[in-house]
């Protein structure tokens, strides 16, 4: 099934069930008011949501309306936790090579992860607002999974059973603020503003054979201002699968229902498949030409991130956002 949230009903939105073709939807009235509420009682609520989904897709649900992407909030407009990994080592290796550094051996056995911003997420058509272009505005096209309650110290095999939903994220990054922050030793803060989530999250069964080994085996397609930017294969070169990432996050603490775990920027060894962020493209240019030639994003630029099944159908809908200058308070 596919689940989304309307921009109504408060800061957590209103839960809706969305048709497989992303054309129609129905409110989950009487089942769960919000997706967060549903995830907190997933074992009881999910079967009822699934029954509503079947009814919607068969054309006999009540209260059906045409889906308007502009009316959608993020499926989880806010979350208790968003942790983001860096599971695609070709990206890590290239970035480090460009600045003359080796990849530590631990990167191959222990996931790299940071605590991301989760107090609010942009909807799929909301603008990305930034004070200044000097911050180095970048997108990061990634996949996320959403969990139910995950006990502390689960194994990856156990963690796999706690992955309930899959979606996309534009993990917005302000690249020119990153070096100074990392140099302080405490990690990202100002360099990571709010991210945007795909119009819908889907249960893993919606992915069919593309969901194998806790990975999504499909390309993630990014366009900038209508031009192709990249379509790396998400199931290739992923050093750590989502079950391993969830287990890593839960090593010393339980994860609450609705926790979001990100894959990190999707990147392949094959650079002909393009990039999922400008930092990746600029790194490839630096290694090839000695310096980057592609600037970061400017106000007015539009980013579109989408994943299609093998038949060409959009799975999660598209994140499509304009970069805009934020007004100072």
PyMOL commands that set and color helices and strands:
alter all, ss='L'
color gray80, all
select helices_A, chain A and resi 35-40+42-58+69-71+89-98+105-108+133-135+156-160+175-184+204-210+242-249+271-273+278-289
alter helices_A, ss='H'
color red, helices_A
select strands_A, chain A and resi 2-6+14-18+24-27+65-66+72-73+82-85+113-115+128-130+137-138+141-147+163-170+173-174+196-197+201-202+211-212+215-216+220-224+227-230+260-262+302-307+319-325
alter strands_A, ss='S'
color yellow, strands_A
deselect
rebuild
show_as cartoon
